[in-house]
Amino acid sequence: GCLSIIDYQGFQDAEAPDMETWSKALNAGQYPLSVLGMTSRAAELYVVGIYGNTMTTNPRALETAIAVLERITPQIRQNIRDKGVEFVDKLKALADELPGTITKVQGTGLLISAEFDPERFTVVGYDKLEVWCRRHGLGVIHGGENALRYTPHFEITSEEIDLIVDITRQAILAFS
């Protein structure tokens, strides 16, 4: 629900940072792009030509970012915050329902992860949790320590969260 550090509680009155990066939220978590914003003072120190990878621009990614940013409304930002809390709560409930499977659930807004017990589950690899979820219709990626990372669209509904949690449950049961 926050596009910038100054949107977080406690930072609204803080001095603006010299630099800030944005990535997942900029393209609704759906298209790879990272952007670096900086003050004019910091820009004077930036050396053109020595940086690469995601900092070399991508016209399609930039068009996607513009389209996403043009659609962000106060209602969508509130949905990101509300559904993020709901999503985390439902994954924690799944961890309670199936003890010893999910060891940690964390997230802010709609960037959420569930870590799995490495003694019982492997997330990454052929025919492991991540691939199983994808083959069963859930666009999920790995991240962190043996974790699935969820980056749903900003207008996600409670029913869609339930579907994602159910597919995660099915994956756990398939590997138990």
C-alpha positions as CSV (number, residue, x, y, z in Angstrom):
1,G,0.0,0.0,0.0
2,C,3.0,2.3,0.1
3,L,4.8,3.6,-3.0
4,S,7.5,5.4,-1.1
5,I,9.2,5.3,2.3
6,I,7.5,8.6,3.2
7,D,4.1,6.7,2.9
8,Y,5.0,4.5,5.8
9,Q,3.8,5.3,9.3
10,G,6.4,7.5,11.1
11,F,8.2,8.7,8.0
12,Q,5.7,11.3,6.7
13,D,7.5,14.1,8.4
14,A,11.0,12.8,7.8
15,E,13.4,14.6,5.5
16,A,13.2,13.2,2.0
17,P,16.0,10.7,1.2
18,D,18.8,11.4,-1.2
19,M,18.0,8.2,-3.1
20,E,15.1,5.8,-3.2
21,T,14.5,2.7,-5.3
22,W,11.2,1.2,-6.4
23,S,10.5,-2.1,-8.1
24,K,7.7,-4.5,-7.3
25,A,5.0,-2.0,-6.6
26,L,5.9,0.1,-9.5
27,N,4.7,-2.5,-12.0
28,A,2.1,-4.1,-9.7
29,G,4.5,-6.9,-9.1
30,Q,3.8,-8.2,-12.6
31,Y,6.6,-6.9,-14.8
32,P,10.3,-6.6,-14.0
33,L,11.5,-3.0,-13.5
34,S,13.6,-1.1,-11.0
35,V,13.8,2.6,-10.9
36,L,16.2,4.8,-9.0
37,G,15.0,8.3,-7.9
38,M,17.4,10.8,-6.5
39,T,17.8,14.4,-5.5
40,S,19.7,16.8,-7.7
41,R,22.6,16.7,-5.3
42,A,22.8,12.9,-5.5
43,A,22.3,13.1,-9.3
44,E,25.5,15.1,-9.6
45,L,27.4,12.2,-8.1
46,Y,25.9,9.6,-10.4
47,V,28.3,8.5,-13.1
48,V,26.7,7.8,-16.5
49,G,27.8,4.6,-18.2
50,I,29.1,2.4,-15.4
51,Y,25.8,0.9,-14.4
52,G,23.9,-1.9,-16.1
53,N,21.2,-4.5,-15.9
54,T,17.8,-3.2,-14.7
55,M,19.2,0.4,-14.6
56,T,19.7,0.5,-18.4
57,T,16.0,1.1,-19.2
58,N,13.4,-1.0,-20.7
59,P,10.7,0.8,-22.8
60,R,8.0,-1.8,-22.3
61,A,8.6,-2.0,-18.6
62,L,8.4,1.8,-18.4
63,E,5.1,1.8,-20.3
64,T,3.8,-0.8,-17.9
65,A,4.8,1.4,-14.9
66,I,3.1,4.4,-16.4
67,A,-0.1,2.4,-16.9
68,V,0.0,1.1,-13.4
69,L,0.7,4.4,-11.8
70,E,-2.1,6.1,-13.7
71,R,-4.6,3.5,-12.3
72,I,-3.5,3.8,-8.6
73,T,-6.3,5.4,-6.6
74,P,-6.8,5.9,-2.9
75,Q,-9.2,2.9,-3.0
76,I,-6.6,0.6,-4.6
77,R,-4.0,1.7,-2.1
78,Q,-6.4,0.9,0.7
79,N,-7.2,-2.5,-0.9
80,I,-3.4,-3.2,-1.0
81,R,-3.1,-2.5,2.7
82,D,-6.3,-4.4,3.7
83,K,-5.9,-7.4,1.5
84,G,-2.2,-7.6,2.5
85,V,-3.2,-8.0,6.1
86,E,-5.9,-10.5,5.2
87,F,-3.5,-12.5,3.1
88,V,-0.9,-12.7,5.8
89,D,-3.6,-13.7,8.4
90,K,-4.9,-16.4,6.2
91,L,-1.4,-17.9,5.5
92,K,-0.7,-17.8,9.3
93,A,-4.0,-19.6,9.8
94,L,-2.9,-22.2,7.3
95,A,0.4,-22.6,9.2
96,D,-1.7,-23.3,12.4
97,E,-3.9,-25.7,10.5
98,L,-0.9,-27.7,9.2
99,P,1.7,-27.5,12.0
100,G,5.3,-28.0,11.1
101,T,4.9,-26.9,7.5
102,I,5.0,-23.1,7.2
103,T,7.6,-21.7,9.6
104,K,7.2,-18.0,8.9
105,V,4.8,-15.7,7.1
106,Q,5.7,-12.1,6.5
107,G,4.7,-9.3,4.2
108,T,3.9,-5.7,3.7
109,G,1.1,-4.7,1.4
110,L,0.8,-7.4,-1.3
111,L,4.4,-8.6,-1.3
112,I,4.1,-11.6,1.0
113,S,6.2,-14.7,1.6
114,A,5.7,-18.0,3.4
115,E,8.8,-19.9,4.5
116,F,8.6,-23.7,4.7
117,D,10.3,-26.1,7.0
118,P,13.4,-27.1,5.1
119,E,13.5,-30.5,6.7
120,R,10.1,-31.4,5.2
121,F,9.8,-29.3,2.0
122,T,11.9,-27.9,-0.8
123,V,10.6,-24.9,-2.6
124,V,13.0,-24.6,-5.5
125,G,13.7,-27.4,-8.0
126,Y,12.0,-29.6,-10.5
127,D,8.8,-31.0,-9.1
128,K,9.2,-29.0,-5.8
129,L,6.6,-26.7,-4.2
130,E,7.2,-23.7,-6.5
131,V,6.8,-25.7,-9.7
132,W,3.9,-27.7,-8.3
133,C,2.0,-24.4,-7.5
134,R,2.7,-23.1,-11.0
135,R,1.5,-26.3,-12.7
136,H,-1.7,-26.0,-10.6
137,G,-2.4,-22.4,-11.8
138,L,-0.7,-20.3,-9.1
139,G,1.8,-17.7,-10.4
140,V,4.2,-17.8,-7.5
141,I,8.0,-17.4,-7.3
142,H,10.6,-18.5,-4.7
143,G,12.3,-16.0,-2.4
144,G,14.0,-15.8,0.9
145,E,15.0,-19.0,2.8
146,N,13.0,-21.8,1.2
147,A,10.0,-19.6,0.7
148,L,7.2,-18.9,-1.7
149,R,6.7,-15.3,-2.6
150,Y,3.3,-14.0,-3.5
151,T,2.9,-10.9,-5.6
152,P,-0.8,-10.7,-6.6
153,H,-2.5,-7.9,-8.5
154,F,-3.5,-4.8,-6.5
155,E,-7.3,-5.3,-6.8
156,I,-7.2,-8.8,-5.4
157,T,-10.4,-10.0,-3.7
158,S,-10.9,-12.1,-0.6
159,E,-12.1,-15.0,-2.8
160,E,-8.8,-14.8,-4.8
161,I,-6.8,-14.9,-1.6
162,D,-8.8,-17.9,-0.5
163,L,-8.0,-19.6,-3.8
164,I,-4.3,-18.9,-3.4
165,V,-4.2,-20.2,0.1
166,D,-6.1,-23.3,-1.0
167,I,-3.6,-24.1,-3.7
168,T,-0.8,-23.6,-1.2
169,R,-2.6,-26.0,1.1
170,Q,-2.9,-28.5,-1.7
171,A,0.8,-28.2,-2.4
172,I,1.7,-28.8,1.2
173,L,-0.6,-31.9,1.3
174,A,0.9,-33.2,-2.0
175,F,4.4,-33.2,-0.5
176,S,3.5,-34.4,3.0
